[in-house]
């Protein structure tokens, strides 16, 4: 039972650390990163994408597929 509790605690910590770091980043860096992801998701083979119709999940998937 203690082992299970420690595993749960460890996974919770692993989830919270990146979120905490993201909230501590300066707004200008987060803004720049968002612009880079949106630009990468609407160029190249996706150049016909209408930007207002692009979802965040699609943009992140395209960023991952493009190898950035």
Backbone as ProteinMPNN parsed JSONL, in Angstrom:
{"seq_chain_A": "XXXXXXXXXXXXXXXXXXXXXXXXXXXXXXXXXXXXXXXXXXXXXXXXXXXXXXXXXXXXXXXXXXXX", "coords_chain_A": {"N_chain_A": [[0.826, -1.196, 0.0], [1.934, 1.237, 0.767], [3.897, 1.486, -1.169], [2.35, 1.869, -3.494], [1.164, 4.305, -2.815], [3.431, 5.957, -2.762], [4.178, 5.803, -5.447], [2.005, 7.082, -6.668], [2.279, 9.607, -5.546], [4.774, 10.341, -6.603], [4.195, 10.425, -9.393], [2.37, 12.516, -9.401], [3.991, 14.639, -8.619], [5.746, 14.663, -10.796], [4.013, 15.579, -12.739], [3.292, 18.095, -11.836], [5.604, 19.702, -11.697], [6.552, 20.53, -14.379], [4.326, 22.117, -15.064], [4.357, 24.092, -13.104], [6.806, 25.302, -13.712], [6.163, 26.308, -16.25], [4.246, 28.254, -15.576], [5.871, 30.038, -14.279], [7.473, 31.127, -16.203], [8.535, 33.997, -18.111], [6.129, 36.166, -19.605], [6.662, 37.1, -22.189], [8.352, 35.174, -23.311], [6.693, 32.936, -23.414], [4.755, 33.908, -25.152], [6.313, 34.265, -27.485], [6.983, 31.573, -27.989], [4.446, 30.511, -28.511], [3.788, 31.885, -30.869], [5.771, 30.864, -32.561], [5.025, 28.147, -32.695], [2.492, 28.371, -33.892], [3.231, 29.544, -36.325], [4.836, 27.543, -37.438], [2.907, 25.612, -37.777], [1.402, 26.524, -39.84], [2.821, 26.739, -42.155], [4.808, 25.531, -44.94], [3.899, 22.248, -45.799], [1.41, 22.667, -44.774], [0.491, 25.089, -45.607], [-1.9, 26.018, -46.639], [-3.637, 26.261, -44.579], [-6.206, 27.791, -42.752], [-5.791, 30.237, -40.455], [-7.456, 31.081, -38.145], [-9.016, 28.806, -37.854], [-7.378, 26.858, -36.915], [-6.649, 24.554, -34.424], [-5.329, 24.359, -31.075], [-4.34, 21.842, -30.39], [-3.967, 20.653, -32.896], [-1.962, 22.34, -33.883], [0.145, 21.791, -32.098], [0.543, 19.092, -32.651], [1.387, 19.223, -35.306], [3.733, 20.665, -34.946], [5.223, 18.787, -33.581], [5.373, 16.779, -35.544], [6.858, 18.086, -37.492], [9.398, 18.103, -36.554], [10.566, 19.965, -34.834]], "CA_chain_A": [[0.0, 0.0, 0.0], [2.821, 2.401, 0.822], [4.542, 1.585, -2.474], [1.367, 2.471, -4.392], [1.025, 5.709, -2.432], [4.635, 6.651, -3.211], [4.113, 5.915, -6.905], [1.023, 8.126, -6.965], [2.88, 10.88, -5.155], [5.828, 10.634, -7.562], [3.573, 10.837, -10.651], [1.78, 13.837, -9.198], [5.099, 15.599, -8.631], [6.221, 14.739, -12.172], [3.063, 16.375, -13.503], [3.209, 19.466, -11.339], [6.836, 20.465, -11.907], [6.526, 21.28, -15.645], [3.27, 23.13, -15.03], [4.856, 25.184, -12.271], [7.825, 26.009, -14.494], [5.48, 27.06, -17.307], [3.617, 29.436, -14.996], [6.908, 30.969, -13.828], [8.159, 31.717, -17.347], [8.086, 35.335, -18.492], [5.056, 36.181, -20.598], [7.206, 37.324, -23.529], [8.877, 33.895, -23.809], [5.532, 32.097, -23.734], [4.163, 34.501, -26.351], [7.197, 33.921, -28.588], [6.834, 30.143, -28.26], [3.131, 30.298, -29.139], [3.881, 32.379, -32.244], [6.592, 29.897, -33.303], [4.219, 26.945, -32.943], [1.455, 28.72, -34.874], [3.884, 29.758, -37.62], [5.25, 26.239, -37.969], [1.709, 24.837, -38.113], [0.712, 27.109, -40.999], [3.766, 26.896, -43.261], [5.208, 24.266, -45.566], [2.809, 21.459, -46.371], [0.141, 23.133, -44.208], [0.395, 26.516, -45.928], [-3.278, 26.366, -46.984], [-4.425, 26.269, -43.343], [-6.79, 29.06, -42.321], [-5.268, 30.35, -39.092], [-8.46, 31.042, -37.073], [-9.592, 27.464, -37.726], [-6.353, 25.965, -36.384], [-6.78, 24.31, -32.989], [-4.049, 24.246, -30.37], [-3.871, 20.459, -30.466], [-3.449, 20.45, -34.256], [-0.698, 23.059, -33.988], [1.167, 21.046, -31.359], [0.816, 17.856, -33.389], [2.188, 19.585, -36.475], [5.047, 21.033, -34.437], [5.897, 17.533, -33.285], [5.649, 16.091, -36.808], [7.846, 18.806, -38.286], [10.72, 17.843, -35.998], [11.139, 21.1, -34.093]], "C_chain_A": [[0.87, 1.26, 0.0], [3.513, 2.594, -0.522], [3.603, 2.251, -3.488], [1.21, 3.959, -4.099], [2.224, 6.512, -2.905], [4.653, 6.814, -4.725], [3.148, 7.019, -7.312], [1.602, 9.506, -6.663], [3.945, 11.294, -6.173], [5.237, 11.102, -8.9], [2.94, 12.22, -10.528], [2.858, 14.91, -9.229], [5.618, 15.775, -10.05], [5.277, 15.557, -13.052], [3.103, 17.844, -13.09], [4.442, 20.304, -11.64], [6.826, 21.195, -13.25], [5.457, 22.373, -15.673], [3.719, 24.337, -14.219], [5.907, 26.003, -13.018], [7.176, 26.859, -15.577], [4.84, 28.331, -16.759], [4.634, 30.467, -14.535], [7.664, 31.634, -14.979], [7.655, 33.124, -17.623], [7.065, 35.27, -19.631], [5.595, 36.334, -22.019], [7.763, 36.027, -24.126], [7.73, 32.969, -24.206], [4.858, 32.601, -25.011], [4.983, 34.138, -27.586], [7.046, 32.45, -28.975], [5.502, 29.848, -28.95], [3.142, 30.762, -30.594], [4.687, 31.404, -33.103], [5.799, 28.634, -33.645], [3.161, 27.231, -34.0], [2.064, 28.926, -36.255], [4.296, 28.435, -38.246], [4.055, 25.416, -38.418], [0.984, 25.375, -39.338], [1.673, 27.372, -42.154], [4.098, 25.523, -43.824], [4.01, 23.526, -46.14], [1.446, 21.836, -45.81], [-0.101, 24.608, -44.531], [-1.015, 26.949, -46.32], [-4.189, 26.448, -45.76], [-4.936, 27.679, -43.045], [-6.507, 29.18, -40.827], [-6.355, 30.344, -38.016], [-9.1, 29.666, -36.869], [-8.613, 26.453, -37.144], [-6.538, 25.802, -34.873], [-5.392, 24.166, -32.368], [-3.488, 22.837, -30.481], [-3.322, 20.139, -31.861], [-2.094, 21.133, -34.423], [0.421, 22.31, -33.275], [1.533, 19.747, -32.067], [1.684, 18.147, -34.611], [3.601, 19.985, -36.068], [5.859, 19.761, -34.161], [6.266, 16.788, -34.567], [6.734, 16.776, -37.63], [9.252, 18.677, -37.73], [11.354, 19.007, -35.264], [11.426, 20.732, -32.686]], "O_chain_A": [[0.566, 2.231, -0.692], [3.7, 3.725, -0.969], [4.035, 3.109, -4.258], [1.131, 4.776, -5.018], [2.064, 7.629, -3.398], [5.093, 7.846, -5.234], [3.448, 7.806, -8.209], [1.43, 10.448, -7.436], [4.012, 12.459, -6.564], [5.726, 12.072, -9.481], [2.981, 13.005, -11.476], [2.654, 15.978, -9.806], [5.902, 16.896, -10.473], [5.723, 16.168, -14.023], [2.96, 18.731, -13.932], [4.324, 21.516, -11.821], [7.075, 22.4, -13.266], [5.674, 23.438, -16.249], [3.48, 25.478, -14.614], [5.904, 27.233, -12.967], [7.584, 27.998, -15.803], [4.887, 29.375, -17.41], [4.304, 31.646, -14.41], [8.408, 32.591, -14.764], [6.481, 33.419, -17.397], [7.15, 34.409, -20.507], [5.04, 35.757, -22.954], [7.651, 35.812, -25.332], [7.804, 32.294, -25.232], [4.44, 31.805, -25.852], [4.427, 33.749, -28.613], [6.987, 32.122, -30.16], [5.441, 29.027, -29.866], [2.567, 30.1, -31.459], [4.323, 31.147, -34.25], [5.896, 28.118, -34.759], [2.953, 26.423, -34.904], [1.47, 28.522, -37.255], [4.123, 28.231, -39.448], [4.17, 24.607, -39.34], [0.045, 24.745, -39.825], [1.357, 28.16, -43.046], [3.721, 24.494, -43.264], [3.206, 24.1, -46.875], [0.424, 21.373, -46.317], [-0.82, 25.294, -43.805], [-1.299, 28.147, -46.33], [-5.389, 26.683, -45.9], [-4.172, 28.643, -43.086], [-6.928, 28.338, -40.034], [-6.184, 29.636, -37.023], [-9.667, 29.401, -35.809], [-8.985, 25.304, -36.904], [-6.578, 26.786, -34.135], [-4.413, 23.887, -33.059], [-2.281, 22.663, -30.651], [-2.322, 19.431, -31.986], [-1.183, 20.572, -35.032], [1.53, 22.209, -33.8], [2.698, 19.349, -32.08], [2.612, 17.396, -34.909], [4.561, 19.673, -36.772], [7.046, 19.691, -34.48], [7.358, 16.226, -34.664], [7.452, 16.117, -38.382], [10.209, 19.102, -38.377], [12.572, 19.03, -35.089], [11.91, 21.563, -31.917]]}, "name": "protein", "num_of_chains": 1, "seq": "XXXXXXXXXXXXXXXXXXXXXXXXXXXXXXXXXXXXXXXXXXXXXXXXXXXXXXXXXXXXXXXXXXXX"}
